[in-house]
């Protein structure tokens, strides 16, 4: 049995690699002392988001927030909105929680689990105002493209969890992945590209620039942002 066939039938294809990594003392302290304030444990029961946040403000979900730099800034700058982040990298989760505690914000919650499972089991349908997928792993080798998180089933899950009129914002610094994103999203009858024929949007005013992104831009790398709106 080939490796690809064995992988297909023995376990689901993952779009990420679970990385624990080495935690700094500050990250470990944040996880130990403030998880109860900002963390949400995985379960197979729907979350009551209004109770969790203490209000019914619009909710932005970011999938794969990395070190949390961008998500934290958004939460600080937009106190009238609630932010929910999903990440599998423990140091990034600890860093974000430490930043949230230091700034004293209350409109941010974090999950450390597979985003597909969280969407399937914990997020109520039609509950999200915005979904963000910034710089996901491009799995640039052609034989690994099946691991890319942006596939038809994933997009359909996003659609069900966005309210009508809600937006799905994607960004990548891999041109090949940008083309894949456009091709995948343009086939979805329930979404429309907010940029129209331009196809791409400027990130200014939509998301903060990250340290990773700034480094890439200095090296001459391109960045592509796309925003699609749920029509029905």
C-alpha positions in Angstrom: 0.0 0.0 0.0 1.4 3.4 -1.0 2.0 6.1 1.6 -0.7 8.3 0.1 -3.3 5.5 0.1 -2.4 4.5 3.6 -2.7 8.1 4.8 -6.1 8.4 3.1 -7.7 5.3 4.7 -6.0 5.2 8.1 -6.3 8.8 9.3 -7.9 12.0 8.2 -5.7 14.4 6.3 -4.4 17.3 8.5 -3.8 20.8 7.3 -1.4 21.4 10.2 1.3 19.8 12.3 0.6 19.9 16.0 3.7 21.7 17.5 4.1 22.0 21.2 7.4 23.9 21.1 9.5 25.3 24.0 7.5 27.6 26.2 9.1 30.6 27.8 8.4 31.1 31.5 6.0 34.0 30.7 4.1 31.8 28.2 3.8 29.0 30.7 2.7 31.4 33.4 0.0 32.7 31.2 -1.3 29.3 30.4 -1.2 28.2 34.0 -2.7 31.3 35.5 -5.0 32.9 32.9 -6.4 30.0 30.8 -9.5 30.1 32.9 -10.0 33.8 31.8 -9.2 33.5 28.1 -9.1 29.9 27.2 -11.9 27.6 26.0 -11.5 23.8 26.3 -12.6 21.7 23.4 -15.8 19.7 23.8 -18.5 18.4 21.5 -21.1 20.8 22.8 -22.1 24.1 21.2 -20.7 27.2 22.9 -23.0 29.9 24.2 -21.0 32.8 22.8 -23.1 35.5 24.3 -22.6 34.0 27.8 -18.9 33.5 27.2 -18.3 37.2 26.2 -21.1 38.6 28.3 -22.6 40.4 25.3 -24.0 39.8 21.8 -21.4 41.9 20.0 -20.3 40.8 16.5 -17.7 38.0 16.6 -14.6 37.7 14.5 -13.0 34.2 14.3 -9.4 33.9 13.3 -8.1 30.4 12.4 -4.4 29.9 12.9 -3.4 33.1 14.6 0.3 32.2 15.0 1.9 34.3 17.7 -1.3 36.3 18.1 0.3 39.7 17.3 -2.4 40.7 14.7 -5.3 39.2 16.7 -4.3 41.0 19.9 -4.1 44.3 18.2 -7.5 43.9 16.6 -9.0 43.1 19.9 -7.4 46.1 21.5 -8.4 48.5 18.7 -12.0 47.2 18.4 -13.5 46.9 21.9 -17.0 46.9 20.4 -16.3 43.5 18.8 -15.5 40.1 20.2 -12.6 38.0 18.9 -12.2 34.2 19.0 -8.9 32.7 18.0 -7.9 29.1 17.2 -4.3 27.9 17.1 -2.5 24.6 17.6 0.9 26.0 18.5 1.2 26.2 22.3 3.8 29.0 22.6 1.6 31.2 20.3 -1.4 30.5 22.5 0.6 31.4 25.7 2.0 34.5 24.1 -1.5 35.8 23.1 -3.0 35.0 26.5 -0.1 36.8 28.2 -0.7 39.9 26.0 -4.4 39.8 26.6 -3.9 39.7 30.4 -1.3 42.5 30.3 -3.6 44.8 28.4 -6.7 43.8 30.4 -8.9 43.2 27.4 -12.1 41.1 27.9 -13.2 40.7 24.3 -10.9 37.8 23.4 -11.1 34.0 23.8 -8.7 31.3 22.6 -9.0 27.6 21.7 -6.0 25.3 21.2 -7.5 22.6 18.9 -8.1 21.5 15.3 -10.2 24.4 13.7 -12.2 21.9 11.7 -13.3 20.1 14.8 -14.1 23.3 16.6 -16.3 24.5 13.8 -18.0 21.2 13.5 -18.8 20.8 17.2 -18.5 24.1 19.1 -19.4 27.1 16.9 -23.1 27.7 16.4 -24.3 28.2 12.8 -24.9 31.7 11.6 -23.0 33.1 14.6 -19.9 34.7 13.1 -19.6 38.2 11.6 -16.2 37.6 10.1 -13.7 34.7 9.6 -10.0 35.3 9.1 -7.5 32.9 7.6 -4.1 34.7 7.5 -1.0 33.1 6.1 -2.0 29.4 6.4 0.6 26.8 5.7 0.8 26.8 1.9 2.0 23.2 1.6 3.8 24.4 -1.5 4.8 20.9 -2.9 2.2 19.7 -5.3 1.9 16.3 -3.7 1.0 18.1 -0.4 -1.7 20.4 -1.9 -4.4 18.1 -0.5 -3.3 19.2 3.0 -4.2 22.9 2.3 -7.0 23.9 4.7 -8.9 25.8 2.0 -10.9 23.0 0.4 -14.6 22.8 -0.6 -15.7 21.1 2.6 -13.9 23.7 4.8 -15.5 26.6 2.8 -18.9 25.1 3.3 -18.3 24.9 7.0 -17.3 28.5 7.0 -20.4 29.4 5.1 -22.7 27.7 7.6 -21.1 29.5 10.6 -21.0 33.0 9.0 -24.2 35.0 9.2 -25.6 36.1 5.9 -23.6 39.2 4.9 -20.6 38.0 7.0 -17.1 38.1 5.4 -14.3 35.5 4.9 -10.9 37.3 4.8 -7.9 35.3 3.5 -4.3 36.4 3.1 -1.2 34.6 1.8 2.3 35.4 0.7 2.4 32.5 -1.7 1.1 33.4 -5.2 0.3 29.8 -6.0 -1.9 29.5 -2.9 -3.5 32.9 -3.7 -4.6 31.4 -7.1 -5.8 28.3 -5.3 -7.9 30.4 -2.9 -9.4 32.4 -5.8 -10.2 29.3 -7.8 -11.8 27.5 -4.8 -13.8 30.5 -3.6 -15.0 31.5 -7.1 -16.7 28.1 -7.4 -18.8 28.7 -4.3 -22.2 29.9 -5.3 -22.9 31.3 -1.8 -20.0 33.7 -1.8 -19.1 36.8 -3.8 -15.7 38.5 -4.0 -16.0 42.0 -2.5 -13.3 43.3 -4.8 -15.2 42.3 -7.9 -13.0 42.1 -11.0 -10.0 43.4 -9.0 -10.2 40.2 -7.1 -7.7 41.3 -4.4 -8.1 43.9 -1.7 -5.7 46.2 0.2 -5.1 45.0 3.7 -4.9 48.6 5.0 -7.7 49.1 7.5 -8.7 45.5 7.4 -5.9 43.8 9.4 -2.6 44.9 11.1 0.6 44.2 9.4 2.6 41.5 11.2 6.3 41.2 11.9 6.4 38.1 9.7 4.7 40.0 6.9 7.1 43.0 7.2 10.1 40.8 7.0 8.7 39.1 3.8 7.9 42.4 2.2 11.5 43.6 2.8 12.7 40.5 1.0 10.5 41.3 -1.9 7.7 38.8 -1.2 4.2 39.6 -2.4 1.1 39.5 -0.2 -2.4 38.8 -1.5 -5.6 39.5 0.4 -9.1 38.4 -0.6 -12.4 39.0 1.1 -15.5 37.0 0.2 -19.0 37.8 1.5 -21.7 35.2 2.2 -24.7 35.9 0.0 -27.2 33.3 1.3 
